[in-house]
Amino acid sequence: MAYRIVVACGAGINTSTLGEEMIRERLSNEGRWDIEVVRVLMSNIEAYEDKMDILVSMQQVYREFNCPVVLGLPFLIGTKAEKEALLDKIIDLVNKLDK
């Protein structure tokens, strides 16, 4: 079964691209080829609402979703350790999807 991680930001360009690339690289290192990573505008998130298994938001989220939501700001302003911790958290959530 394939899973989908949606990386969303306000503009859909720089901030979500950075998060998307870091997540893809980590998934590749983990041998997880069964996960699609999609970059979207937060204003278009409704189109993915029922099609995402994890949401990584580059901005504060003020509503509920039917999947885990991870704040992706450490990808932008975090230390190397904070970025690794965030990637660890995402991988942990991915592994929980398998159960």
N, C-alpha and C positions, 0 to 999 in steps of 0.2 A: 504494500500500500504506500502510495506517495503522500507526503505531507507538504504543507505550504506554510512558509513563514512570510508574513507581509511586513515590510519595513516602510513606515509612513512618516511623512514630514509635511510641513506647511507648503513648501515650494516644490518638492519632489525632485530636486536636482542634487545639490551638493551634499546636504546632510544625510539624506537617505542613501545616496550612492556610497558614501563612506561606510555606513553601517552594513549595507548589503555586501560590499566587498569583503569586509572583515568576517562576516558570518559565513559567506561562501568559502572563504579560505579555511576557516576552522572546520566546517562541515567536511570539506575535502580531506583535511588532515585526519579527521575521524573516520573516513571511509563511508560517509553518509551521502550516497548518491541518490537516495530516494526522497530527497527534500528539495522542493522548489523554493527559491527565494525571489520575492517579487517586490519591486519598489513602486509605491503609489503616493499620490497626494492624499493628505488627510481628508480633504474635501470630497474625495471619491471613495472613501473607505466603505460606504454602504454597498458598493458593487462587490466587495470581497467579504462582507460580513459573515456569510454562511460558507465561505470557501477558504477560510484561513484557520490554521491550527494554533498559531502563535502570532501575536501582533507585537512588533517592536516599534514603539513610537518615539520619534525624535522630539516630541513636544509633550507637554502635560496633557493627560487624557481625563476628561471630565464626564465620561459616561461608561456604561457597562458593555462588555462584549461577551460572546459565548466561548471565549478562549482565553488563555493566559495573556496578560498584557505586561510587557517589559518596557521600562523607560530606557531609551537608548542614548540618553545624553552623555554617559561616560565615553561613548565612541567619539564624541566631539571635544569634550573638555576634561576627560578623565586622565589619570595617570596610566602608565602601562599596566600596573597591577589592577587598577579599576576596570580597564578594558578587558583584561584576562578574566577577571571575576564575572563580568557581564557575559562574556562568551561561555564561561563555565555554566552559568545559570541557564543560558539558552540551550546548551547541550543537555543539561539535566532535564529541562522541560521536553526536549525532543525525545530523550530516552524514556520519559514517562508516557509519551504517546504510544510507544511500542507495547506497553503493558495493558 
